[in-house]
Structure formats: C-alpha cells, structure tokens
C-alpha cells in the first residue's frame, strides 16, 4: 500500500512539473509576440540629445549628426535600415527607413526629424530669424519612433516600417514648401501599406491630442479606443478639432489609410522656446504605450 501511494505522488509531482514547464513555454511565447513596454524616460533622453545637437536645420552639421544617430539607434535595436536620398524643389533630402518583418499587415509609423530654420511665431520680433530648437516639433516624434524600435518584438506578425521624414517643416519660406520629405517617400513607395500613423508634436507636458479632421476615421477610432482602454482618454480627446497638412497627407492622397497624431495646442510652436523643458517623459509614454498596444491588436 505504501509503495502505491508513493507512485501516485510521483505521478502527481511529474504532472505538476510538466504543467509548469508548459505554462512557462506558453508565457514566453506570448511575451515574445506582445509589447515589451515603452520607456518614456528613455524617449525623453532622446529628445534632450537631439536638442543638444542644435537646430536640425537642413544642410546644417546638426542635421547630419541627427541622420547618423537615428541610423545607429535603429541598427542597435536590430532593424534593417536604408536612406532614401533625392531632391525636392532643388533641396536635398534624406529620409531614413527602419524595417522589420514581412508580409501583412504592413504598418508605417512616421515622424519628421528636421527643425524649422526660422522661429517666425516667436513673440519677440528680434528672434524670428533664429532657428527653432525643435524639442516638441520634431524631436518628440523621433523619440517616440526610436523607443518603438526598441520595444516592438522582433518576431512580430507582418511588417513595420519606421520612417523619419526630412524637410517637412520649412513651408511658408521662399523657395520651400511643407512636407517635402514625405511627399518624396510616398511618390517612391512600391505597394500599399495597410496603415500609416504620423506622430508630430506629441511631447507637450499638457498633452491634448484631438482627432485630426483629414485623418482616416476608422484608424482614428481604433487608436483613440486603445488610448481609452489604457486610461489615456484625458490626453486622447475623442473630438475632431484641427484640419492639418502634415506628413500623413501624401499617404491619404494615394488612398492609403493614414492618421496624424498631433497636439496643435502647443503654445511654443515655431518659437525659440520650443525647448526640452516643455516636453515630458509621461506624454511620450502615453503616446508610445497607445501605439504599441494598437499595433499588437492589429497583428
């Protein structure tokens, strides 16, 4: 009788060990295919670094350093990278593209990395010929994309492109126009992505992201629903407010579903006061968390 009990006990123990092992394997697989977490503090450090380079005005040394740095960060995070070079309106551009995965769904996240060459909205007329530091208007979107690069699992279902657009922010300056880099990118795009999500000016400490009127309504609703599910409904406001020409516009013109995530109630827009102290790690995390979980739900 004693021997029989020991055998049963042994079988029970073995069964438990097998279940634990299976659960561990299942848990690992689930973890590997879902977001690993977005670090808002790291994203904020990326904003600070970009601002420390100086204004990333096209043709400047800071602009060149930004290109090299973005490429290096993508490579460190395990992404395939390429640079798209050309000219628009006689101005050279370099769009930087990070790629991961294959097949469908095919999702593009985009942000511009250049900063404006004149602070034409500065309240001080003497400063309106100075360049914009571009902490929120430029650096915040780049920071979110780079932290997404570190957070998106390598074995994702489908493919993701992270596209850093050049010469976006020089419109209303003689000889220039808006969104030149994204226009060039879409003009050279082969195939049709399932969705494009542009992030621009999303680091404001007082974050209020309204739905942009030209954006794809279905994508808007998906992203804002995801934000609400994460408790971010105070920052992602489910109302339409602004109509923007931004880097999502060329995608829409090609029939590609696209949205623009932008907080245009930023009081330091195109001023010399667009500095890193106006940006917060929490705001960057709110946007990054939302996009990571939205991407996971789309897979």
N, C-alpha and C positions, 0 to 999 in steps of 0.2 A: 504494500500500500504506500509506504514511504517513497519508494522508487517512482511510482506512478505520479505522485504529486510533484516530485522534482522535475519529471519530464514535462508535465503541464506548465510548470513555472518557467522552465527553459523556453518552451514554445512561445509562451506569452511575452517573455523578455525579447526573444528574437523578433516577434511580430512588432513589438513597440519600436525596436531599433530600426526595422525596415520602414515603418511608417514615418519615423523621424527623418530618416535619410531621404525618403521620397519627398517629404514636405520641404526639406532643405533644398532639394534639386528644383522643385516647383517654384519655391520662393526665389531662388537665384534667377531662374528663367524669367519670372515676372518682373523682377527688379531690373534685369538687363534690358527689357523691352519697354520700360516706362521711364519717365523723367527722373533724373538723379538729384535734382534740386538746383535752383538758381541762386547764386551768391550775389546779393545786392551790394555787399561791401566790396567785392572784387570788381564788380561793374563800376562802382563809384571810383575806385582807384584807376580804372581805365579812363574815366572822364578826366581825372586830375592829371594823368600822364599826358593826355592829348593837349590839354590846355597849357601844360608846361613846355610843350614844343613851340608854342607861339601860335599865331593865327595860321590856319592851314589853307592859306590863300593859294589859288592855282599859280604855279610857277615858282613858289617860294621853297626854301630849304625845309621848312616845317612840313609842307605838303609832301615833299619827297620822303622825309622821315616817317610820316604817317603811313604812306604806302608800304614801305619796308616793314614797319612794325605790324600792321594789320596782317600782311602775308605771313610773317614769322609766327604770330599768335595762332593763326589758322593751322599752320603746319604743326606747331606744338600740340594742338588739340586733335591732330590726326585727320585733318581734312585735306582733300586734293585741292590745289589752288591753281588759278590761272589769272592772268591780267589781260584785259581787253583794251587795246590801245587804238587810238584814232584821233580824228579831229572833228569838231562841230563848230560851225561859224568861224573857222580858222583858228580855233583854240584846241590845243592838245588835251586829251583826257586819258585817264587810266581807271577803268572800272575793275575792281578786284572781286573775284568769284571764288567762293569755297563750296565744294561739292561733297556730298556724302550719300551713299546708297544708289539705288537704281529702280527703274520701273515706276509704278504708280502707287499711291498718289504722289504727284510731283508738286512740292510746295516751295515757293520762293519767299524768303524774308529779305527785305531791303532797307537800306539807310544811306543817306549821303554823308560823306566824310569831309568835304571841303567846307570852309567857313567863309563868310562874306567879307569882301575886300573893303567895304565902307559901312560904317555904322550910321546909316542915313536916317535912322529913327531916334538917334540919341537926343535927349532933351537939351544938351549943350551943343550949340551950333559949331563950336570950335572942334568938337570931337567927331563930327560927322564924316570927316575924311579919313579917320582912323579905321583899322580893320576890327572886325568883331571877334572877341576871344572864342566864341562858339562853344561854350560849355554845354548848354542845352540844345542849341540849334546846330546840331552836327555831332558833337561828341557823345551825347546821351544815346542816340540811336546806334552809333558804332559800338558803344559799350554794351548795349543790350544784345546786339548780334554776336559779339565776341563771347559773351558769357553763355549765350545759347550754344555757341560752338563747343564750349567746354561741358555743357550739360546734356545735349542731345545724345542718346545712346548710339554707339557705332553700328549696332545691328538693327537699326530701325527698319520698319516696313515701308517700302517706297523710297523716295529720294527727296533730299532737302538741299536747296542752294541758298547760300548766304551771299548777298550781292551788295557791295559797297560802292555807291554811285559817286562819281566825280562831277565837278562843275554843275551842281544843282542850284547853288544859292547866289548867282550873280545877275539875276534878272533886273530889269529897270536900270541897267548901267549901259551906256553907249557901247555898241558892238557885242553885247551879250544878250542872253535870254535865260529863262528859268529852265530847270530840269533837263539840261542838255545831256548829261551822262546817262540818265535812264532812257531818254529817247534813243540814244545810240544803242544801248543794250537791247531794247525791245526790237529795234529795227534789224538787229543781227541775230535775234533769237530764232532758233530752229525748234519747231514743236510748240505745243501749247500746254503750259503748266495748268494744274488744277486750281491753283490759287496763288495770289501774290499779296503779301502783307508788308506794308511800309510803316516803319516807325520813325517819327520825326518830332523832336521837341517833347520828349516823354519823361524828362527827369525833374521837372519843376517840383519843388517842395510842396506846393499847394496844387496837387495834381487833380485836374478836371479834364477828362478825355470824353468829349461828346462824339456822337456818331457823325461822321462827315457825310455831307449830302450826296456827293457823287459816287461814293463807295458802293460796292455790291451789297445790297440789303441783306441777303441771306448770310453772307460772311460776317457782316456787322452783327447780326443777331446771334450767330454761333459764338463769336468772341465775347460779346457782352454777356451772354448767358453763362459762359465759362467763368468770366470775371465774377459774376454774381454768386456762382456756386462756390467760389473761393473766398467769398466775403468782401470782394472789392467793388461792390456796387456803388459805394460812395465816390470812387475815383473814376470808374467807367459809368458814365451817366447815360441812361437809355433814352436820350433825346437827340434829335438832329439839330445842329446849330450852324456850322460853317460849311461853305462850299469852297473847296481848295483845289488849286492846281499844284500838284505835288508829284512825287515820283511814282505814285500809283496811276497817274493819268495816262501815260503811254500804254500801260497794260490794258486799261479799260478801253482805250481806242482800238486795240487789237482784239477785243472780245474776250479778254482773259479776266476772270473774276478777281477783283482787287479791292483792298481797303487801305485807308490811310488812318493810322493811329497818331493823333496829334493833339496836343494841348495848346491851342492857339490863344488862350487867355494868359499868355506869358508876358508880363509887363516889360521884360528886358530884351524883347525880340529886336534884333538888328541894332543893338546899342553896345557900348563898351562895357556895360555892366552885366553882360551875359557871361558870368564867371562861375567857377566851380562851386562857390559857396551858395549859389542859387539852386543847386541840384542836390537831391538826396538819394541815399542808397535805398531807402524804403520805396520811393517812387519807382526806381529802376527795377527793384524786385517785384513789385506789383505787376508791372508790365511783363517782365520775364516769366514769372510764375504763370500768368494767364496764357501766354503764348506756348509755353512748354506743355501745359495740360491740354490746351486746344489742339496742339499738334498730335499728342498722344491719342486724343479722342478721334482724330481724323484718320489715323492709321488703320 
